[in-house]
Amino acid sequence: MACNNHTNHPLPLLSIFFFLFLFIFVLPSFIVATPESDAVQLLKLKQSFGNNDALQNWIEGTIPCPKNAFGPYGTSWVGVLCFNGTVWGLQLEDMELEGEVDVDILAGLPGLRTFSCMRNRLEGPIPMLARVHALKSVYLSDNKFYGEIPEETFQEMKWLKKVHLARNAFEGRIPASLTSLPRLLVLRLEENQFEGEIPEIKHDDVRVVNVSYNQLEGHIPSLLGDMDVSSFLGNYDLCGKPLNVTCKPTSTSKNLSTAVLVALIVVAIVVALAIILLLITLLRRQSGSSEKIPPTSQNKVAAYDGDQLERGSQDSSGSSQKKSGKDHNQGKLIFLIEDRQRFELQDLLRSSAEVLGSGSFGSSYKAVLLNGPSLVVKRFREMNGVGREDFHEHMRRLGRLKHPNLLPIVAYYYRKDEKLLVTDFVSNGSLVQLLHGNRSPDRPTLDWPKRLNIVKGVARCLSYLYNELPILTLPHGHLKSSNVLLNESFEPILMDYALAPVMNKDHARQLMVAYKSPECVQHVNQVNRKSDVWSLGILILEIMTGKFPANYLAQGKGGMDMDLVGWVNSIARAEWTDEVFDSQMEGPKNGEMWKLLKIGLHCCEVDVDKRWEMKVALEKIEELREQEANPSVASEEEMHSSKDEFSFS
């Protein structure tokens, strides 16, 4: 019996293991989110963001996901997606949120399956998303995330299908844990700074992989060979399908036997010695009688492209063509519009060229390609504000812009000491030519409807730049009448936009229009997001008065010189006369014209805090009409009413 007391009983041990199993694996599955717990986590998330005004309806005491809510419907919490009374997704896009993503807060939302914070100002290293292991889709594109992505970031995320990390500042190698996700369908990594080779894709269900415009190299994985070629552009050392670049065969020298390797070395040495002896013999024969070798033309490479372009096609043959063999390999045109006819830099150099003018940024030339379109090539010598990679990234950003009133950049050429931008030729010239050029009888006139249409087109395009380039202080930076082209229908086309980030800083401060704004003069080149609005206001006054802002000074009532804004203010306030309008703007004046003049003055407000936002300026401009609703009755009364509404700086 005593021996029976020491018999091993497995039941207590099995019970312990059973309860441990329940505690670790089973019980967590029964822990579900409640509307109250979700609300607590979301309010924590709101507080973790800087500039969280867009989340102002996330209010304590309310429930984010009532029982009847589904997706974005049935909830008052903006950006929250609901399912079965819990937070299923967060769609926090275009909200100007700042700071970092607190992944611990996201992990406290057990029902979370999709998370998007695209097009904000979030920064820092990538969140450790593996802690939210049930996510199915992650959208972090168009922010300021940076650094290398640790290998463990995506480990154990077996449900993850869509990953968008484009247009950030990630660097280093693409982690294999990302490309080996078992359910991966979409992977967007374009426009970062990833380097090295693309890891192998583990399964063939992947639909989209975009790694364009990084610093990747090597062979493209075979499973990606059928994808669109645009998904791999901008990686100069990638090869294989779908790119039309053949991969170089790998070296087999390591497999050679030692004897063969030694033999090759010996042969190479013997050949080298023979060549050296031959050269010594030839030099001795020529010594004393031969003339000095003239200097090579390599020291002229730096000026070759632009100078030949300026001379035109006359130098495309003969001696110049002989020396161009090396020169044209110094760089190549990089196209930003995929569906355009391709041409080489040499095609531009051989084309018939016409000098269009020389502005503050550089010289412009019209180049007519053989059996091709007419183009404008602009040379920039003061465009060294950023390094090579940052310049390429900024050009790609501009290449994505599309607006009917924006002149697209067709292609560009990069060299350290000189840049070329290639655009389409617009035949009707610039606004400055029509406003201030020779007033010949055959020159088109700008009546009120045309001027109003030009202002509306410029304002719409400038507003578009503000929306599409939120990280730039100066979305345009150089808005003036000479940078507003007009097409055959007198629609305005803006050029030379968003170049401030790549210009030499001193050059930009001296010459760019935005740096002439009052805040720059008063606070030593301190531009802000309203500086372009000031440029728009000056342009409006120029269009309405016909006065050239750069050199116009008028004698005021007190005998003191004043600028265009001061002149408009004084004339409108003192005399209420139509003298303020351009005499070439034919037809009767109406209240809408005075309203536009008022808008221009609001945009030129010296006090930046009082100056209108771009959004407000556009709304006011869009309200303007060519004529009053009932001009025969209201013209006189409304015109004086519009004058009386002026508020002066």
C-alpha positions in Angstrom: 0.0 0.0 0.0 2.9 2.3 0.8 4.2 1.7 -2.7 0.8 2.8 -4.1 1.2 6.2 -2.4 4.3 6.9 -4.7 2.6 6.0 -8.0 2.8 8.8 -10.7 -0.6 10.2 -11.6 -0.6 12.0 -15.0 -4.0 13.7 -14.5 -2.9 16.7 -12.5 -0.1 17.4 -15.0 -2.5 17.1 -17.9 -4.9 19.5 -16.2 -2.2 22.1 -15.8 -1.3 21.9 -19.5 -5.0 22.0 -20.4 -5.6 25.2 -18.5 -2.5 26.8 -19.9 -3.7 26.0 -23.4 -7.1 27.6 -22.6 -5.4 30.7 -21.2 -2.9 31.2 -24.1 -4.9 30.2 -27.1 -8.6 30.0 -26.5 -9.5 32.8 -24.1 -8.0 35.6 -26.2 -10.4 34.7 -29.0 -13.3 35.4 -26.7 -11.9 38.9 -25.8 -13.9 41.1 -28.1 -13.9 44.8 -28.5 -16.8 46.9 -27.1 -17.9 50.3 -28.4 -16.7 51.9 -25.2 -13.2 50.3 -25.4 -12.9 51.3 -29.1 -13.8 54.9 -28.2 -11.1 55.0 -25.5 -8.5 53.8 -27.9 -9.5 56.2 -30.7 -9.4 59.2 -28.4 -5.9 58.2 -27.4 -5.0 58.0 -31.1 -6.5 61.4 -31.7 -4.4 62.9 -28.9 -1.2 61.2 -30.2 -1.5 63.2 -33.5 -0.4 66.7 -34.0 -2.7 69.1 -36.0 -5.7 66.8 -35.3 -8.4 69.4 -36.2 -9.9 67.0 -38.8 -10.8 64.6 -36.0 -12.8 67.2 -34.0 -16.0 65.0 -34.1 -14.2 62.3 -32.2 -15.9 63.3 -29.0 -15.7 61.7 -25.6 -19.0 60.3 -24.5 -20.1 59.3 -28.0 -19.8 55.8 -29.5 -17.8 55.4 -32.7 -19.6 52.3 -34.0 -23.3 52.0 -33.0 -24.9 48.6 -33.7 -26.5 49.8 -37.0 -23.3 51.3 -38.4 -21.7 49.6 -41.4 -18.5 50.8 -43.1 -18.5 54.7 -43.0 -22.3 54.8 -42.7 -24.1 55.2 -39.4 -21.2 56.7 -37.5 -20.5 60.4 -36.7 -16.7 59.7 -36.2 -15.0 60.8 -39.4 -12.7 58.2 -41.0 -14.0 55.3 -38.9 -15.3 52.2 -40.7 -17.6 49.9 -38.6 -18.6 46.3 -38.7 -20.8 44.5 -36.1 -20.5 47.3 -33.7 -16.7 47.5 -33.6 -14.1 49.5 -35.4 -13.2 47.5 -38.5 -11.1 50.2 -40.3 -9.5 53.7 -40.1 -9.4 55.8 -43.2 -7.5 58.9 -42.0 -6.5 60.3 -45.4 -5.8 63.9 -46.5 -6.2 65.3 -42.9 -2.8 67.0 -42.5 -2.1 64.9 -39.4 1.4 65.2 -37.9 3.5 63.1 -35.6 4.1 59.3 -35.4 1.7 56.4 -35.5 1.3 54.8 -32.1 1.1 51.1 -32.9 0.3 50.2 -29.3 -3.0 52.1 -29.7 -3.8 50.3 -32.9 -3.1 47.0 -31.2 -5.8 47.9 -28.7 -8.5 47.8 -31.5 -8.9 44.0 -31.9 -11.4 44.4 -34.7 -9.1 46.5 -36.8 -8.5 45.1 -40.3 -7.6 48.0 -42.5 -5.6 51.2 -41.6 -5.0 54.1 -44.0 -3.3 57.4 -43.2 -2.2 58.4 -46.7 -1.3 61.9 -47.8 -0.6 63.3 -44.3 2.5 64.7 -42.6 3.2 61.7 -40.4 6.9 60.8 -39.8 9.3 58.6 -38.0 10.4 55.0 -38.6 7.8 52.6 -39.9 5.4 51.4 -37.2 5.9 47.8 -35.9 2.8 46.6 -37.7 3.3 42.9 -36.7 1.8 43.9 -33.4 -1.5 44.4 -35.2 -1.3 40.9 -36.7 -4.9 40.7 -38.0 -4.5 43.6 -40.4 -5.5 42.9 -44.0 -4.5 46.2 -45.6 -2.1 49.0 -44.7 -1.9 52.4 -46.5 1.0 54.7 -45.4 1.8 56.3 -48.8 2.6 60.0 -49.2 3.9 60.8 -45.7 7.4 61.4 -44.3 8.3 58.0 -42.9 12.0 57.2 -43.1 14.7 54.8 -42.4 15.2 51.1 -42.9 12.4 48.6 -42.5 13.3 45.9 -39.9 12.9 42.3 -41.1 10.5 41.5 -38.3 8.1 44.4 -39.2 5.8 42.1 -41.3 6.5 38.7 -39.7 3.5 36.6 -38.7 1.0 38.9 -40.6 -0.6 36.0 -42.4 -3.8 38.0 -43.3 -2.1 41.0 -44.9 -3.0 41.5 -48.5 -2.3 45.1 -49.5 0.7 47.2 -48.5 1.1 50.8 -49.7 4.4 52.5 -48.6 5.0 54.8 -51.7 6.5 58.2 -51.7 8.1 58.2 -48.3 11.8 58.2 -47.4 12.4 54.5 -46.7 15.8 53.2 -47.4 17.9 50.1 -47.2 16.8 46.7 -48.5 13.3 45.5 -49.0 12.6 43.0 -46.1 12.0 39.5 -47.2 9.2 39.3 -44.7 7.3 41.7 -46.9 7.5 39.9 -50.2 6.9 36.5 -48.6 3.5 37.4 -47.1 1.3 34.4 -47.8 -1.7 36.4 -49.0 0.0 39.4 -50.6 -1.9 40.9 -53.5 -0.7 44.5 -53.9 2.7 46.0 -52.9 3.4 49.7 -53.6 6.9 50.8 -52.8 7.6 53.4 -55.5 9.5 56.6 -55.0 11.5 55.7 -51.9 15.2 55.0 -51.5 15.3 51.2 -51.3 18.4 49.6 -52.6 19.8 46.1 -53.3 17.9 43.4 -55.1 14.1 42.7 -55.1 13.5 39.7 -52.8 11.9 36.7 -54.4 8.1 36.6 -54.4 6.8 33.5 -52.7 3.5 32.9 -54.5 1.9 33.8 -57.8 -1.3 35.4 -56.6 0.4 38.9 -56.5 -1.4 41.3 -58.8 0.6 44.6 -58.4 4.2 45.2 -57.3 5.5 48.7 -58.0 9.1 49.5 -57.0 9.7 52.3 -59.5 12.1 55.1 -58.8 14.2 53.6 -56.1 17.9 52.5 -56.2 17.3 48.8 -56.8 19.6 46.6 -58.8 19.9 43.0 -60.1 17.5 40.6 -61.7 13.7 41.2 -61.5 12.1 38.1 -60.0 10.5 35.9 -62.6 7.0 36.0 -61.1 7.0 39.8 -61.8 8.0 39.5 -65.5 4.5 40.0 -66.8 3.8 43.2 -64.9 3.7 46.7 -66.4 7.1 48.1 -67.2 6.2 51.3 -65.4 6.4 49.5 -62.1 10.2 49.2 -62.5 11.3 52.4 -64.1 13.8 54.7 -62.4 16.0 51.9 -61.1 19.0 52.2 -63.3 20.6 48.9 -62.4 17.5 46.6 -62.6 17.4 44.1 -65.5 15.2 41.4 -66.9 11.6 41.3 -67.9 9.5 43.4 -68.3 12.3 45.9 -68.7 14.1 45.9 -72.1 17.4 45.4 -70.3 19.3 42.1 -70.6 21.0 41.0 -67.4 24.7 40.5 -67.7 25.8 36.8 -67.3 27.3 36.1 -63.9 31.1 35.5 -63.8 32.3 31.9 -64.0 35.8 32.7 -63.1 35.4 31.2 -59.6 34.7 27.8 -61.3 37.9 27.8 -63.2 40.6 25.4 -62.1 43.7 26.9 -60.5 45.9 25.8 -63.4 43.7 27.6 -66.0 43.5 30.7 -63.9 47.4 30.9 -63.6 47.7 30.3 -67.3 45.4 33.2 -68.0 47.3 35.5 -65.7 50.6 34.6 -67.4 49.2 35.2 -70.9 47.9 38.6 -69.7 51.3 39.6 -68.4 53.1 38.6 -71.5 50.6 40.5 -73.7 50.9 43.6 -71.5 54.7 43.5 -71.7 54.6 43.2 -75.5 52.3 46.2 -75.8 54.6 48.3 -73.5 57.7 47.4 -75.6 55.8 48.3 -78.8 54.7 51.7 -77.5 58.3 52.5 -76.3 59.7 51.7 -79.8 57.1 53.9 -81.5 57.7 56.8 -79.2 61.5 56.7 -79.7 60.9 56.9 -83.5 58.7 59.9 -83.3 60.6 61.8 -80.7 62.0 65.2 -81.9 60.1 65.3 -85.2 56.5 65.0 -84.1 54.4 68.0 -83.3 52.7 68.4 -80.0 49.3 66.8 -79.7 46.6 69.5 -79.6 44.5 69.7 -76.4 41.4 67.5 -76.5 37.9 68.9 -76.6 37.0 67.2 -73.4 37.2 70.4 -71.4 34.4 71.7 -73.6 31.9 69.0 -72.6 30.3 71.2 -69.9 29.1 73.8 -72.4 28.5 71.4 -75.3 24.8 70.6 -75.0 23.5 74.1 -74.4 25.9 75.9 -76.7 25.1 73.6 -79.6 21.4 74.0 -78.9 21.8 77.7 -79.1 23.6 77.5 -82.4 21.0 75.2 -83.8 21.3 72.6 -86.5 24.2 74.3 -88.3 26.8 72.4 -86.1 25.2 69.0 -86.4 27.6 67.8 -89.1 31.3 68.0 -89.8 33.8 68.3 -87.1 31.2 68.8 -84.3 29.6 65.5 -85.1 33.0 63.8 -84.8 33.5 65.0 -81.3 30.0 64.3 -80.2 30.6 60.7 -79.8 31.6 61.0 -76.1 29.7 64.2 -75.4 26.2 62.8 -75.8 26.9 60.0 -73.5 27.4 62.4 -70.6 23.6 62.1 -69.9 20.3 61.4 -71.4 16.8 62.8 -71.4 14.5 61.4 -68.8 10.9 61.4 -69.8 8.1 62.2 -67.4 5.2 61.6 -69.8 5.0 58.0 -70.8 2.8 58.2 -73.9 4.9 60.9 -75.6 7.1 60.4 -78.7 10.6 59.5 -77.6 13.6 61.5 -78.8 17.2 61.8 -77.7 19.3 64.7 -76.6 21.1 64.6 -79.9 17.7 65.0 -81.7 17.3 68.3 -79.9 20.8 69.4 -80.7 20.3 68.7 -84.4 16.9 70.3 -84.6 16.3 73.8 -86.0 16.5 76.1 -82.9 15.2 79.6 -82.3 16.1 81.7 -79.2 12.9 82.7 -77.5 14.4 84.8 -74.7 16.5 84.9 -71.6 14.8 85.2 -68.3 15.8 85.3 -64.6 16.2 81.5 -64.5 17.9 80.9 -67.9 17.6 80.9 -71.6 14.7 79.3 -73.6 14.9 77.9 -77.1 12.3 76.6 -79.5 13.3 73.3 -81.0 11.5 71.8 -84.0 12.1 68.1 -84.3 12.3 66.4 -87.7 8.8 65.0 -88.3 8.0 65.8 -84.7 6.4 68.5 -82.5 7.7 71.9 -81.6 9.2 72.0 -78.1 10.7 74.5 -75.7 14.0 73.7 -74.1 15.0 75.8 -71.1 18.5 75.9 -69.7 19.0 76.3 -66.0 22.5 77.1 -64.6 21.4 78.0 -61.0 19.5 74.8 -60.3 21.9 73.2 -57.8 19.8 73.5 -54.6 19.6 69.8 -54.0 21.6 66.7 -54.9 21.1 64.3 -57.8 18.7 61.9 -56.1 16.6 64.7 -54.6 16.4 66.4 -58.0 15.2 63.3 -59.7 12.6 62.8 -57.0 11.3 66.3 -57.3 11.1 66.0 -61.1 9.1 62.8 -60.7 6.8 64.7 -58.3 6.2 67.4 -60.9 5.7 64.8 -63.6 2.7 63.4 -61.8 0.9 66.8 -61.9 -2.0 67.0 -64.4 -4.2 70.1 -64.9 -5.6 71.7 -68.0 -4.0 75.0 -67.0 -0.6 73.6 -66.2 2.3 73.2 -68.7 3.6 69.6 -68.2 7.3 68.9 -68.2 7.8 66.4 -71.0 11.4 65.5 -70.2 14.4 66.8 -68.4 18.2 66.4 -68.6 20.4 66.4 -65.5 24.0 67.4 -65.2 25.6 68.8 -62.1 26.3 72.2 -63.6 23.4 72.5 -65.9 19.8 71.3 -66.2 17.4 71.2 -69.2 13.6 71.2 -68.9 11.7 70.2 -72.1 8.0 71.4 -72.5 5.6 71.8 -75.3 5.6 75.0 -77.4 2.5 77.2 -76.8 2.0 79.3 -79.9 0.0 82.3 -78.6 2.8 83.6 -76.4 2.7 84.9 -72.9 0.3 87.1 -71.0 3.0 89.8 -70.5 3.3 90.2 -74.3 -0.4 90.8 -74.8 -0.6 93.2 -71.8 2.5 95.2 -72.4 3.8 94.5 -75.9 3.6 96.6 -79.0 -0.1 97.6 -79.4 -0.2 97.0 -83.2 -3.6 96.9 -84.9 -3.4 93.2 -85.6 -2.6 92.2 -82.1 -5.4 90.4 -80.2 -7.1 92.5 -77.5 -8.0 91.3 -74.1 -11.6 92.2 -73.3 -13.2 91.7 -69.9 -14.5 88.2 -70.5 -11.0 87.0 -71.7 -9.3 88.6 -68.6 -11.8 87.1 -66.2 -11.3 83.7 -67.9 -7.6 84.0 -67.5 -7.8 84.9 -63.8 -10.1 82.0 -63.2 -7.8 79.6 -65.0 -4.8 80.8 -63.1 -6.6 80.6 -59.7 -7.8 77.1 -60.4 -4.4 75.9 -61.4 -2.7 77.6 -58.4 -5.3 76.0 -56.1 -4.5 72.6 -57.7 -0.8 73.1 -56.9 -1.6 74.0 -53.3 -3.6 70.8 -53.0 -1.2 68.5 -54.8 2.0 69.9 -53.2 1.1 70.3 -49.6 4.7 69.9 -48.4 6.0 72.9 -50.4 5.9 76.3 -48.9 5.7 77.8 -52.4 3.6 75.6 -54.6 4.4 77.9 -57.5 7.0 80.5 -56.3 7.4 82.4 -59.5 3.9 83.4 -60.6 4.0 86.4 -62.9 2.5 87.4 -66.3 5.6 86.2 -68.3 5.0 82.7 -66.8 1.4 82.6 -67.9 1.2 81.3 -71.5 -2.0 81.5 -73.6 -3.2 78.9 -76.0 -5.3 79.4 -79.1 -8.5 79.8 -76.9 -6.8 82.3 -74.6 -6.8 79.7 -71.8 -3.9 80.4 -69.4 -1.1 77.8 -69.0 1.2 78.2 -66.0 4.9 77.4 -66.4 8.0 77.5 -64.1 6.1 76.2 -61.2 7.4 74.5 -58.0 11.0 75.1 -58.8 12.0 76.8 -55.5 13.1 73.5 -53.8 15.8 72.8 -56.5 17.0 76.3 -57.2 20.1 77.8 -55.5 18.8 79.5 -52.4 20.5 82.8 -53.0 19.4 82.9 -56.6 15.8 82.1 -55.6 15.7 84.8 -53.0 17.0 87.4 -55.4 14.8 86.6 -58.4 11.7 84.6 -57.6 8.5 86.6 -57.4 7.3 85.1 -54.1 10.4 86.5 -52.4 9.2 90.0 -53.3 6.2 89.7 -51.0 5.9 92.0 -48.0 6.7 89.3 -45.5 10.0 88.6 -47.2 11.0 92.2 -47.3 10.1 92.8 -43.7 11.4 89.5 -42.3 14.4 88.7 -44.5 13.2 86.1 -47.0 10.6 84.4 -44.7 8.2 83.1 -47.3 5.1 81.2 -46.2 2.1 79.4 -47.7 0.4 82.7 -48.5 3.3 84.2 -50.5 1.9 82.7 -53.7 -1.5 84.3 -52.9 0.3 87.7 -52.8 1.7 86.9 -56.3 -1.8 86.0 -57.5 -3.1 89.3 -56.2 -0.3 91.3 -58.0 -1.2 89.4 -61.2 -4.9 90.3 -60.9 -4.1 94.0 -60.5 -1.7 93.8 -63.5 -4.4 92.2 -65.6 -7.1 94.7 -64.6 -5.0 97.9 -64.7 -2.6 97.1 -67.6 0.3 98.4 -65.4 3.6 96.4 -65.2 4.3 95.8 -61.5 8.1 95.4 -61.9 8.8 99.0 -63.1 5.5 100.9 -62.5 5.7 103.9 -60.2 3.1 106.6 -60.1 3.0 110.1 -58.5 0.3 110.0 -55.9 -1.8 112.9 -54.6 0.8 113.6 -52.0 3.7 113.6 -54.5 5.2 110.4 -53.1 6.1 107.3 -55.2 4.0 104.2 -54.5 3.8 100.7 -55.9 1.0 99.2 -57.9 -1.0 98.1 -54.9 -0.8 101.6 -53.4 -1.8 103.2 -56.6 -4.9 101.0 -57.1 -5.8 101.7 -53.4 -5.5 105.4 -53.7 -7.3 105.8 -57.1 -10.2 103.5 -56.0 -10.5 105.1 -52.6 -10.1 108.8 -53.6 -11.8 109.1 -56.9 -13.9 106.0 -57.5 -13.1 106.4 -61.2 -12.7 103.9 -64.0 -9.3 105.4 -64.6 -8.0 102.4 -62.6 -8.8 100.0 -65.4 -6.7 99.3 -68.4 -7.7 101.6 -71.3 -7.3 98.7 -73.7 -10.1 96.8 -72.0 -12.9 98.0 -74.2 -16.6 98.1 -73.3 -18.5 99.5 -70.3 -17.2 98.8 -66.8 -19.4 96.9 -64.4 -19.5 95.9 -60.8 -17.9 92.5 -61.4 -14.7 94.2 -62.5 -14.6 96.2 -59.2 -15.2 93.0 -57.3 -12.2 91.4 -59.0 -10.1 94.4 -58.2 -11.1 94.0 -54.6 -10.1 90.4 -54.6 -6.7 91.3 -55.9 -6.2 93.8 -53.0 -7.3 91.2 -50.5 -4.7 88.8 -51.9 -2.1 91.6 -51.6 -2.8 92.4 -48.0 0.5 93.3 -46.2 -0.6 91.6 -43.0 -0.3 87.9 -43.7 -2.9 87.0 -41.0 -5.4 89.2 -42.8 -4.5 88.0 -46.3 -6.9 85.5 -47.8 -6.2 81.8 -48.0 -5.9 80.4 -51.5 -9.2 78.5 -51.0 -11.0 81.7 -50.1 -9.5 83.6 -53.0 -10.6 80.8 -55.5 -14.2 80.7 -54.1 -14.5 84.5 -54.5 -13.1 84.4 -58.0 -15.4 81.6 -59.1 -18.4 83.7 -58.0 -17.6 86.4 -60.6 -19.7 86.7 -63.8 -19.0 88.4 -67.1 -22.0 90.7 -66.5 -24.4 91.5 -63.7 -27.5 89.4 -63.5 -29.6 92.3 -64.8 -27.1 94.9 -66.1 -29.8 97.3 -67.5 -31.3 97.8 -64.0 -28.4 97.1 -61.6 -25.3 98.2 -63.4 -25.0 101.7 -61.8 -26.1 100.7 -58.4 -24.1 97.4 -58.2 -21.0 99.0 -59.5 -21.0 101.7 -56.8 -21.9 99.0 -54.2 -18.9 97.0 -55.3 -16.7 100.1 -54.9 -18.1 100.7 -51.4 -17.1 97.2 -50.3 -13.4 97.9 -50.6 -11.4 97.4 -47.4 -7.9 98.9 -47.7 -4.7 97.9 -46.1 
